[in-house]
Amino acid sequence: MRAAASAFCAALLLAVSLPARAIDSQLSANLLVNASAFYPVYGVDSEAPNLDLRDDPRLRQLQTLDTSAAFGGGTARAHFEGRMGLLRAFAESSYPYCCDATGHRVVQGYSNATVQGRFYDSIAVTGAGLAVGTPVSYTVNFSITGALSNPSFESGGFLTAYGVAEVRLRDMSSFAEVNKNWDASRDATGVFSLTLDTFVGRTISLSGMLAVGASVSDYARLGRTAWADFGHSAGYQLLPSVAGLNTTGASGYDFSAAPVPEPGTWLLLAVGLGLLAWRRQSGPCLLRPSSKSGASSAPPTANGVMAPR
């Protein structure tokens, strides 16, 4: 018995001392939709699907998540598509106005939708017949297209629509990196290029992020619907300074290929707006409280921070 206990303790200590295996490639996405009502009925419809693929062959294939919520006249919808080197996201929310013509309180609540997608891959700096230690460089072309509803923000956070993205290229030996944080509230869409100096024999990492959100409260006065449509892509292309240098990541995806946006998101937006128009014509519906979730959250502000009610 004592010998077995000693062996168990030794195995436990060994397991604790061993470092966790490093992740060479990853694709993740988190969606959240809420449609909440506080008056004249109380309840919430909430969904939060997620995706997390690590060192998986499916990283090279387009992955899709889609979810929606509806309660108390409010609706929310979130959509994500992504793979290595390509991220797309769409969020839309609507909610009826609180009061009638006389100022009498008719409804109280809010709806919101958020999407965040990320990818990470590591690329060995090899090839082109170059000796280890030869100085080279890689340029990442980051392209972003999309739009926010107008207006995209109302004081107090009662109506918001936001879109932010990121690109990061890093030398895993020196930890030198180039990066860009993009924000739809201040930056134009387009293509942005960043160059990283490195050496043959090292490993570099490339990561990208795209996050969008839309929220509408019954207090909003500037609009009843908000959306963030970045479904035409945040694309990431990697080009070496010397032809023949490796551009294929641990995932098996070749980042030298230019991402080609596929049409379809504007159709998604049109369908969503058509659904909202139909709901407005048919009047607000008061559904039974959802059994899927009993929790709710305040609508986010333009920077994603929860706003107090």
Disulfide bonds with the S-S distance in Angstrom:
none
